[in-house]
Every structure is written in C-alpha cells, then in structure tokens.
Amino acid sequence: MGQEVETEVPRAAEAGLYTEGDKGRLCALVRAQLVRAQHAYAAPGAIDSVVSISGM
C-alpha cells in the first residue's frame, strides 16, 4: 500500500463543469481504474489461490 495510482481525470471534472450524471460516470471510471491498478499490483498467483480455496 502507500503507492499512488495515477488516474486520467478530464480537465472539465477538475473545473467542476460536469452534471450530476456525469459525476456518477466519472466516479465509476475512476473506481474501475483503481480496481485495475490493484489487480496489477497483486502478487502473481494471488487471485488464483483465492479461486482454488473457494473450490471454483
């Protein structure tokens, strides 16, 4: 942990020019990028071991 994850946030979001619907989509985009980054930093085989424990 402690690592910063860079996300691409459009300048319009920084300027507060989005509507409420746009903000929801932006949050979903950033959340998806964070999940991908977490998976990229996961130890090799970590996800496979979780699946094997659950018996899937």
Secondary structure, DSSP 4 states (H G I P E B T S, - for coil): ----------HHHHTT---HHHHHHHHHHHHHHHHHHHHHHSPTTHHHHHHHHHT-
